[in-house]
Amino acid sequence: MFHFACLITFVLALATSHLGWAKKHPVAARGTDANYISALNIANRFLEAWRNNDPSAAMPLLTNHAKQQSTEDGIDKLFYGLSTRAFEVTHGKAVRAGRYSFPLLLLQTDDSGRTRRKFGEIVILNTGKNDWAVDKLP
């Protein structure tokens, strides 16, 4: 009986602490909807293509606007060069209806072991019929 009472107390304390966290983090506490998840999925797919040095997998994920804003040299610079890559994406936000921005950190290590960090954002746009694409490169 004592263990059950302790368990109930623990669960209530955990729930209460989460409510306090939710008040301090209203964006994260609101949860996510299907559009946010779709946008995040495209951001992750693009960044995985970047991590794997695979521009052919990334190019179909770009809007025409993103392709026009990026030169071929700029895309080559983004995808080629350094050997080991990783990325961190933080909680995104709706910029406006059908458009999400995700802050991120790109990490790259060259063959000599030198690591570079690049902070930026990736913007994902609903292009219609629930199709999502990268509208701004990191």
N, C-alpha and C positions, 0 to 999 in steps of 0.2 A: 504494500500500500504506500509506503514511504517513497519508493522508487517511482511509482505512478504520479504522485504529487510533485516530485522533483521534475519529472518529464513535463507535466502540465505547466509548471512554473517556467521551465526553460522555453517551451514553445511560446508562451505568452510574452516572455521577455524578448524573444527573437522577433516576433510579430511587431511588438511595440518599437523596437529599434529600427525595423525596416520602415515603419511609418515615419519616423523621424528622418531617416535617410531620404525617403521619397519627398518630403517637404523641402529638403535642401537641394535636391536634384530633380526639379520638376520636368525637365525635358526627358531625362532617362526614365523617370517614374511614369510618364504618360504611356510608355510602351511604344511598340512599333506596329505599324500596319502593313498590309500586303505591299503597298507601293514602296515603303522604306526597305523592306526585305528584298524586293526586286531590284531596287537601285543598288543596294549593298552587294547583292549577288554579282551585278555587272562590274562594280568596282573591284571586287575580289577576283573575278575572272580576268579582267584587264591586268591587274597587278600580278597575278600568277603568270600570265604571259610575259610580263616584264621580267619577273624573277627568273623565268626559264629562258630568257633571251630569245623569245619567239614572237617577233613582230607580225608574222603571218597570222597568228592566232589573235593578236590584239587589233589589227586593222579593221576587221569586220565589226568590232565593238565601238568604233568611233563614229560620231555624227559627221556630216559633211562640214559643218562649222569647225569642228575640231581638226579635221584634215586640212581645211583651208588656213587655219591659224598656225599650223605647224609646218615648217619646211621639212623637206626630205632629210636634210642634214640634221635638223633638230630631233627628228624621230630616230635617226641612226644613232645620234649621240645618247638618246635616252635608252636605247636598247642594247647597244654594243659597248665593249670596252672592258669593263671590270668583271672579275670572275665570280665572286660570291655575292649574292644579293638577298635581301630580306626587306620586309615592309611591316609597318604597324599602322593600322587604321583605327582612329578613335571614333567615338559616337558622332554620327553625322546629324545634320539638321535640314529641314525643309527650307529652302531659300524662297521658294514660292511653289504654287501648285505644280506638281510634276517635275520638280527640279530639286535635287539634293546635293549638298556639299559635304564631303568627308575629309576632315583634316588627316594628314598622314605624315609618316616619316619613312623615307627611303634610305636604306643602309646598303653600302657597297664596299666590298673589300677587294683590293687589287692583288696581284700575285706576290707583291712584296709584303703584304699583310697590313698595309695602310687602309684604314677605314674612313669613308666619307659619309656624312649625314646630310640629307637634304629634306628640309621641312617644306611642306606644300599642301595642296588640296587637290582632290579630284572631284569634278562636278559631273553628275549623272542626270540625264534628261529623259523624260518620257516622250518618245517620238511618235506615239499614237498606237492605238490598239494594244496597249500594255507592253509595247516594245521599249526597251531601255537601252541607252547608249552613253558612252563617255563624251561629254561636250567640252570639257576642259581637261587637258593633260596636266599631270603633276609637274 
